Amino acid sequence: MEENKSLSFDQLPSAVGELLTKVNTMMTRLDDIGQRIGNAPSENDHVLMDIREASAFVRKKVSSLYAYTSERRIPFYKRGNTLYFFKDQLIKWIEAGGSWDKPYESTQEEQADFEAHLAMLQKSKKNKPASMKRVKGEKNPDGEEWHDG
């Protein structure tokens, strides 16, 4: 299709066909680029985050996330006094408009997945190197016993 040429009524069907072909080609290319960039959640998005990381990810204040968890409006897990979030669940929460029609309850599968993920993290937790461990009765560089506290 030439750019500076006026079209006659008889040429319109072929011009529209050519335009549709070009649009379809561009849409296919954009889809390919989007997949390469990674618009869709992937397995790498199943990452455990603490409240500060989740706060930065969803761009909400930490205090807001505490309020959402107390109202059970956001997917979370609690172990002791620590709150945990999975990135892929937060993505789903955002896609749902940042709210749930009903309070969020984790499924048994999600809870089991959380337990397994936490156990894996605990196994990989590194202890202090032996050089940093204090032995009872050991003296500090000043010749005094170590005092914790």
C-alpha positions as CSV (number, residue, x, y, z in Angstrom):
1,M,0.0,0.0,0.0
2,E,1.5,3.3,-1.0
3,E,1.4,6.1,1.6
4,N,0.7,9.3,-0.3
5,K,-1.7,8.0,-2.8
6,S,-5.5,8.4,-2.5
7,L,-7.4,5.2,-2.5
8,S,-10.4,4.6,-4.7
9,F,-13.5,2.8,-3.4
10,D,-12.5,-0.3,-5.4
11,Q,-9.1,-0.4,-3.7
12,L,-10.4,-0.3,-0.1
13,P,-10.9,-4.0,0.4
14,S,-7.3,-4.9,-0.5
15,A,-6.0,-2.0,1.6
16,V,-8.0,-3.1,4.6
17,G,-6.7,-6.7,4.1
18,E,-3.2,-5.4,4.0
19,L,-3.7,-3.4,7.1
20,L,-5.2,-6.4,8.9
21,T,-2.2,-8.5,8.0
22,K,0.2,-5.9,9.3
23,V,-1.7,-5.6,12.6
24,N,-1.7,-9.3,13.1
25,T,2.0,-9.5,12.4
26,M,2.6,-6.7,15.0
27,M,0.4,-8.4,17.6
28,T,2.3,-11.6,17.2
29,R,5.6,-9.9,17.6
30,L,4.3,-8.0,20.7
31,D,3.1,-11.3,22.2
32,D,6.5,-12.8,21.6
33,I,8.2,-9.9,23.3
34,G,5.8,-10.0,26.2
35,Q,6.6,-13.7,26.8
36,R,10.3,-13.1,26.6
37,I,10.1,-10.3,29.2
38,G,8.1,-12.6,31.4
39,N,4.7,-10.9,32.0
40,A,3.2,-14.2,33.2
41,P,4.0,-15.5,36.7
42,S,6.5,-18.3,36.5
43,E,7.9,-20.9,38.9
44,N,10.5,-18.3,39.9
45,D,7.7,-16.2,41.4
46,H,7.1,-18.8,44.1
47,V,9.5,-17.0,46.4
48,L,9.0,-16.6,50.2
49,M,9.1,-13.0,51.3
50,D,9.0,-11.3,54.7
51,I,6.8,-8.3,55.4
52,R,9.3,-5.7,54.3
53,E,9.9,-7.4,50.9
54,A,6.2,-7.9,50.4
55,S,5.6,-4.3,51.3
56,A,8.1,-3.1,48.7
57,F,6.7,-5.5,46.1
58,V,3.0,-4.5,46.5
59,R,4.0,-0.8,47.1
60,K,2.1,-0.6,50.4
61,K,3.3,0.5,53.8
62,V,4.2,-2.2,56.2
63,S,1.5,-1.0,58.6
64,S,-1.1,-1.5,55.8
65,L,0.0,-5.1,55.3
66,Y,-0.3,-5.7,59.0
67,A,-3.8,-4.3,58.8
68,Y,-4.6,-6.5,55.8
69,T,-3.4,-9.6,57.5
70,S,-5.3,-8.9,60.7
71,E,-8.4,-8.5,58.5
72,R,-7.4,-11.6,56.5
73,R,-7.6,-9.6,53.3
74,I,-4.3,-10.8,51.8
75,P,-2.7,-14.2,51.4
76,F,-0.1,-14.7,54.2
77,Y,1.4,-17.3,56.5
78,K,2.4,-16.8,60.1
79,R,5.0,-18.7,62.0
80,G,5.4,-17.5,65.6
81,N,5.5,-13.7,65.3
82,T,6.8,-13.6,61.8
83,L,4.6,-13.1,58.7
84,Y,5.5,-14.6,55.4
85,F,4.2,-14.0,51.9
86,F,4.6,-15.9,48.5
87,K,5.3,-13.6,45.6
88,D,3.0,-15.6,43.2
89,Q,0.1,-15.4,45.6
90,L,0.6,-11.6,45.9
91,I,0.5,-11.4,42.1
92,K,-2.8,-13.2,42.1
93,W,-4.0,-10.9,44.9
94,I,-3.1,-7.8,42.9
95,E,-4.7,-9.3,39.7
96,A,-7.9,-9.8,41.8
97,G,-7.9,-6.1,42.5
98,G,-6.0,-6.1,45.8
99,S,-8.9,-7.5,47.8
100,W,-10.8,-10.7,48.3
101,D,-14.6,-11.1,48.4
102,K,-14.1,-13.1,51.5
103,P,-11.3,-13.4,54.1
104,Y,-8.4,-15.3,52.6
105,E,-7.9,-18.8,53.9
106,S,-5.0,-20.8,52.7
107,T,-5.8,-24.2,51.2
108,Q,-4.3,-27.4,52.7
109,E,-2.1,-27.6,49.6
110,E,-0.8,-24.1,50.1
111,Q,-0.2,-24.7,53.8
112,A,1.6,-27.9,53.1
113,D,3.7,-26.1,50.4
114,F,4.5,-23.4,52.9
115,E,5.6,-25.9,55.6
116,A,7.8,-27.7,53.1
117,H,9.4,-24.4,51.9
118,L,10.0,-23.3,55.4
119,A,11.6,-26.7,56.3
120,M,13.9,-26.4,53.3
121,L,14.9,-22.9,54.4
122,Q,15.6,-24.1,58.0
123,K,17.7,-27.0,56.7
124,S,19.8,-24.6,54.6
125,K,20.2,-22.1,57.5
126,K,23.8,-21.7,58.3
127,N,25.1,-21.8,61.8
128,K,27.8,-19.5,63.1
129,P,31.2,-20.5,62.1
130,A,33.1,-22.3,64.9
131,S,35.5,-19.4,65.1
132,M,32.6,-17.1,66.2
133,K,31.1,-19.5,68.8
134,R,31.9,-18.6,72.4
135,V,32.9,-21.2,74.8
136,K,31.8,-20.9,78.4
137,G,34.7,-19.5,80.5
138,E,36.5,-18.2,77.4
139,K,38.2,-14.8,77.9
140,N,37.8,-11.8,75.5
141,P,40.9,-9.9,74.3
142,D,41.0,-7.8,77.5
143,G,41.3,-11.0,79.5
144,E,37.8,-10.8,80.9
145,E,35.0,-13.4,80.5
146,W,32.5,-12.7,77.7
147,H,29.2,-11.2,79.0
148,D,26.1,-11.6,76.9
149,G,23.5,-8.9,77.2
